[in-house]
Amino acid sequence: MCGILAIIGKGKDEALVKQLSKRMSHRGPDESDLHITEKGHILSHERLSIIDIDGGKQPIQGTKQVWMVHNGEIYNHQQLRETVLKNHTFRTNSDSEVIVHLYEEFGYDFCNKLDGMFAFVVINGDDYIAGRDPLGVKPLYYGLDERGRIYFASEMKVIADQCQTFSTFPPGHYYTPKTGFVKYYRPQWEDASKAVEEVDYTAIRQVLTDAVAKRLMSDVPLGVLLSGGLDSSLITSIAAKLMKEKGEQLHSFSIGLDAQAPDVVAARNVAEFLGTEHHEVFFTIQEGVEILDKLIWHLETYDVTSIRASTPMYFLSQAIAEEGVKVVLSGEGADEIFGGYLYFRNAPTPADFQKETIERVQKLFTADLLRADKSTMAHGLEARVPFLDKAFLELAITIQPEEKQPKSYNGIEKYILRKAFDTPEQPYLPENVLWRQKEQFSDGVGYKWIDALIAYCEQQVSDAEFESAEERFPYNTPATKEAYFYRSVFAKHFPQLSAAQTVRKWIPKWQANTDPSGRANEAHIKADIAVTADVIKAEV
């Protein structure tokens, strides 16, 4: 939706603050504004107009001298206006404005009333509160400068050279000067021992449908990222059905190296089946390599998996924005919730499986959610993630792990999600897509992409450089030449130790090959062999 910057403390030059805020103008290309409070604190906002296009400009003032900035979407804003905030007078029709009124009504204790994705700062005199949504769908960083001023910003690049220390704002928390950090989001699913529920296929279908429905809220054109995998295809199917009921056609978008890439072929199949207005986007390996420097500046990470997958997502987002679409639905989260990555097949016990799913969901903000937000917002495009709806998380993660393990269903990952939407009388998807094996996004755009990327990075890093990796990068030392190259680019843009410490590397468990590509898993290799054999038989 936008980019926010808040500086708590006096004396910061207004012109400099505007320059800092413009570092993330890609997040909000529609308008920009800044407000200095009577106490000298500063709020700045780069806006992507989605709700209340004409009247929703930020910073927004509350009933009194209370001001706020917000990045994200509050899906239940209308319900809040009609219930707990019914006695408040609103200045706009923006979903964001409910935040400042909730603060005026409830003080600090209101984040659990919000249903949406958000990063916000509310300032009231010298009091203030900053908060981030439960899973960190929207990014937020905080830092401290040499004069003790506190900064909050949507992207690290805005504050990295202004602060002595800075870090990632933890998801599911709020911060105030009186309380420090407070964890407000304490769901039952975070306790692995609470995963005792039986499978309810009807509930899975209904709750996910509800999650998609609320995320269709928009005053601007909306589309869906369709990779052709199970997760994005299900979101596309549900959204297409809901929009058809309103007499509207859904736009779907896929990307690959060429027209025969695994994801492109599958997405085309889904789009034809559902009747979406489908768009195919292609990129070359050379284009992917050339964009790496700019991409890492946008992503603010050196995580190998994130960079591999973000490259096609960056090009896809650019093409979508050029079509005039401002909002897309995406399928992030399902693999973490249901143990969909191929390495989950090797979990030693149900308890291990459950703990890993919980940890992966909790750490999404360091990987897939970071990728989904920054790859899209690099072009002023907002991504929404229905699988990470609070109600759906509570339903799905508390299901018994034995019901989610692939080994319970002859190695089929995400079986219960597939089964919930296996309705032959009114099919959601073609059967070959509903039961398609997991293909990670960076693989599915074309297997040559990762292979070429690895080869390119190895050419950029000498043996001598790599041998001294620990000396140059003592923190989080890169383990491959590919990782070293990404780290070098990251360090050029973000040389601070605080910057390096915001990144978390992800390595799949329970498999010999620790490369994060799904193709490194033995299950994928066996599937490739089986597919090749089927093709040979057909040709004979």
Protein Blocks (a to p, Z undefined) as FASTA:
>chain_A
ZZcdddedehiafklmmmmmmmmmmmmmmbccddddfkopacddddddfbhkllmcccdd
dfblcdcddedddfklmmmmmmmmmmpccfbfcfklmmmmmmmmnommlmlmpgcddddd
ddehjaccddddfkomagcdddddfkopacddfbfklmmmmpfbdcdddehiacdfklop
adfblcfklpmklmmbccdfklmmmmmmmmmmmmmgccbdcddddehpaklmmmmmmmmm
mmmmnopacddddddfblkbfklmmmmmmmmmnopacddddddfklmmmmmmmmmmmnop
abfklmmmmmmmmmmmmmmmmnopabdcdfehjlmmnopafklmmpmbfklmmmmmmmmm
mmmmmmmmmmmmmmmmmnopacddfklgfklmmmmmmpcfklmpmklngoiahklmmmmm
mcfklcfbdfklmmgccddfklmnopklmmmmmmmmmmmpcfklmmmmmmmmmgopafbf
klmmmmmmmmmmmmcfklmmmpccdddehifblcfbfklpmklmmmmmmmmmmmmmmmZZ
